[in-house]
Each structure stands twice: as structure tokens, then as C-alpha cells.
Amino acid sequence: MKTNIIASIISLALFGTLAHALIELPTNTSRLTSLVTANLDESGVSNPVTAVLLNFRSYDTLLEMGVLLLALIGAWAVGPRQTLPGHSDDTAMLIVLRLFVPPIILGAAYFLWVGAKEPGGAFQAGAILAGALVLLLITGRATWFHRDGWHRFFLSIGMLVFLSLAAAPMAMGSSLLDYPRSQAKHWILIIETAAMLSIAFTLVALLVGGRPHCKEIAD
Amino acid sequence: MELSKVYMLAAAALVAIGLFAILRTNHVVRQLLGINLLGNGIFLLLIAIAQAPADAPEEGLDPVPQAMVLTGIVVAVCATGFALTLIERYRAVSGCLTVKEGADAD
């Protein structure tokens, strides 16, 4: 009971302080909107959010890919993987697979492409693709997911491609992440495709949890 | 009241509820849910800040906070996944899901 009262008092006090501060908060004065709009033509995409994510502030996104990989390495360090469901011959499940997996993959590709001009992009597409992978995994249809080489290739391709494309402008005498302006569109698309694959595989690997068994590596 | 202020109040409420959940329980999964709720409050706050000011609606949404939320969501999901792996390991080792010493197995 004592914990209840103390927790209530602290939480209510926090709510009061936050509510007071936020009501008094002046409207967003920094207005980076105009800055983004003014430079949108140079970014290679027409969706301002994608432009911020993969051009103006792509350093954030690069580090974020690193966080994804680190979280997975952390999860693998904690312990071995649980046993996954085996090959399922359940009719309902097979119908679901046939009906849903192809449109989900198509949907992921669509969201990846449309991210250049409308809401969408690597993260949304990656999350959708992860859905298809989970469906395949729980019916035992994705045994290749456990094969170590492919597994690690897909998990790291996002970070590898992003890092190489981030460093490439330095070789051309420019600075880190300063893509050539005329080709920015293609660079962003390549990074997003690799990022989508890595995001999807990392999410599924985190869902499975734990590192792959040694026996699976030998297979 | 401006709509963005309503969002901000909701964000403050989410943060407070999240904190309450963290303080109130010693069950690690509930604490993790509390942390997620708290984080979602902050995401909602960023979305509210991205709204155009009422006196200049032609400026449109600010894409920078929106991009930050998108990055934040992915990081939060990864941190949650890692935390769940740790919790699973903790349960396997200690046989319980509470942090109190000598608590009954859950």
C-alpha cells in the first residue's frame, strides 16, 4: 500500500509539472520546416521525412542501424535460441501462407519505393517484411533462416552498405555522408533497400531471441 | 484549446502512467511495459511539437521531429527485444519474474 501511495504521488507530481510546462510551451519556434522545404530539391527525394532521415540527418539513421545490430548482438550474447516450431502441415496455416505472404512482400516493396515521395520507407517496409518472415518461421517454412551464412549476411547488409556509401564521398574528396547531389536519389534507394532487409531480419531474430545453435551452423 | 495541446497533455499523462507502472510493481515485464508507455508518451509529444502553429498553418508539419520519432520507435523496439531476451534469461536462472529478493516464483 505504501508503494502505491508513494508511486501515485510521484507520478501525479510529474504529470502536473509536465502538463504545466507543456501548456506554457511556446509554439515550435525553431521551425526547421522552412529549412527542409528550401533544400528539399537537393535531397533527391520529395518526401520531407525521408529527406531528413536519409539525407539531412542520415548520421542519425546510420547510428540507428548500429543500435539495431548491437541489440541483436546483445540478445545473442545472453544465451542460445529457443527451439522453434517445426514444419507444419496445418491446412488453415498453409492457406494463410499462400494468401498473405506474396502480398506482404509486394506491400513491403511498395512501401520502400513510395517512401521517396509519400509516407513510407525502409522502416515501414522492414516491419512489414518481418511479418511475412514470422509467418514463414512459425510454420517451419524458413529453415534457411537458421543457416548461418545467409542469416548473418542479411542481418549485417544494411549496416555494411550504409557504412560504405557513407564513407564513399570521403574518397571523392567530400565529407562523410555527403552524397553527390545528382545521384542522391539512387544512393538513398540503395541504402533503403539494404536497410529494409536488415531491419526485417533483425526484428525477426530479436523475436526468436538468443543466438543460433552450433548444430544449426553445421547444417 | 489547440489540438496539439491536447496531444501534449495526453503525452504527459502517458509519461506519468509509465512512471507509475515502473515504481508500482517489481514485476520486470510490467516494468518494461511501463518504460515502453513512457517512451510512447515522449513520441506523442514530439508528434505534437511537429504540428504547425495555429497562427501559421501554411507552414505544414515539421519533418524533423517526425523523423526523430521514426528513429526512436525502431530503437525502442530493439531495446524492448533485447530487454525481453534478458528477462527470459533472468527467469531461466532465477525462476521468477520479480526483482524482489526471496519473492515467490511467478
Chai-1 contact restraints between the chains, C-beta under 6 A:
chainA,res_idxA,chainB,res_idxB,connection_type,confidence,min_distance_angstrom,max_distance_angstrom,comment,restraint_id
A,A7,B,F20,contact,1.0,0.0,6.0,A-B,restraint_1
A,A7,B,L23,contact,1.0,0.0,6.0,A-B,restraint_2
A,A7,B,R24,contact,1.0,0.0,6.0,A-B,restraint_3
A,S11,B,A16,contact,1.0,0.0,6.0,A-B,restraint_4
A,S11,B,L19,contact,1.0,0.0,6.0,A-B,restraint_5
A,S11,B,F20,contact,1.0,0.0,6.0,A-B,restraint_6
A,L14,B,A16,contact,1.0,0.0,6.0,A-B,restraint_7
A,L14,B,L19,contact,1.0,0.0,6.0,A-B,restraint_8
A,F15,B,A12,contact,1.0,0.0,6.0,A-B,restraint_9
A,F15,B,A16,contact,1.0,0.0,6.0,A-B,restraint_10
A,L18,B,A12,contact,1.0,0.0,6.0,A-B,restraint_11
A,A19,B,L9,contact,1.0,0.0,6.0,A-B,restraint_12
A,A19,B,A12,contact,1.0,0.0,6.0,A-B,restraint_13
A,L22,B,M8,contact,1.0,0.0,6.0,A-B,restraint_14
A,L22,B,A12,contact,1.0,0.0,6.0,A-B,restraint_15
A,T27,B,P53,contact,1.0,0.0,6.0,A-B,restraint_16
A,N28,B,I49,contact,1.0,0.0,6.0,A-B,restraint_17
A,L32,B,D62,contact,1.0,0.0,6.0,A-B,restraint_18
A,L32,B,V64,contact,1.0,0.0,6.0,A-B,restraint_19
A,T33,B,E59,contact,1.0,0.0,6.0,A-B,restraint_20
A,T33,B,D62,contact,1.0,0.0,6.0,A-B,restraint_21
A,V36,B,P63,contact,1.0,0.0,6.0,A-B,restraint_22
A,P48,B,P63,contact,1.0,0.0,6.0,A-B,restraint_23
A,V49,B,P63,contact,1.0,0.0,6.0,A-B,restraint_24
A,V49,B,Q66,contact,1.0,0.0,6.0,A-B,restraint_25
A,V49,B,A67,contact,1.0,0.0,6.0,A-B,restraint_26
A,V52,B,P63,contact,1.0,0.0,6.0,A-B,restraint_27
A,V52,B,V64,contact,1.0,0.0,6.0,A-B,restraint_28
A,V52,B,A67,contact,1.0,0.0,6.0,A-B,restraint_29
A,L53,B,A67,contact,1.0,0.0,6.0,A-B,restraint_30
A,D60,B,T71,contact,1.0,0.0,6.0,A-B,restraint_31
A,E64,B,T71,contact,1.0,0.0,6.0,A-B,restraint_32
A,E64,B,V74,contact,1.0,0.0,6.0,A-B,restraint_33
A,V67,B,V75,contact,1.0,0.0,6.0,A-B,restraint_34
A,V67,B,C78,contact,1.0,0.0,6.0,A-B,restraint_35
A,L68,B,C78,contact,1.0,0.0,6.0,A-B,restraint_36
A,A71,B,C78,contact,1.0,0.0,6.0,A-B,restraint_37
A,A71,B,F82,contact,1.0,0.0,6.0,A-B,restraint_38
A,G74,B,F82,contact,1.0,0.0,6.0,A-B,restraint_39
A,A75,B,F82,contact,1.0,0.0,6.0,A-B,restraint_40
A,A75,B,T85,contact,1.0,0.0,6.0,A-B,restraint_41
A,V78,B,T85,contact,1.0,0.0,6.0,A-B,restraint_42
A,V78,B,L86,contact,1.0,0.0,6.0,A-B,restraint_43
A,V78,B,R89,contact,1.0,0.0,6.0,A-B,restraint_44
A,G79,B,R89,contact,1.0,0.0,6.0,A-B,restraint_45
A,F123,B,L70,contact,1.0,0.0,6.0,A-B,restraint_46
A,F123,B,V74,contact,1.0,0.0,6.0,A-B,restraint_47
A,L206,B,G81,contact,1.0,0.0,6.0,A-B,restraint_48
A,G209,B,T85,contact,1.0,0.0,6.0,A-B,restraint_49
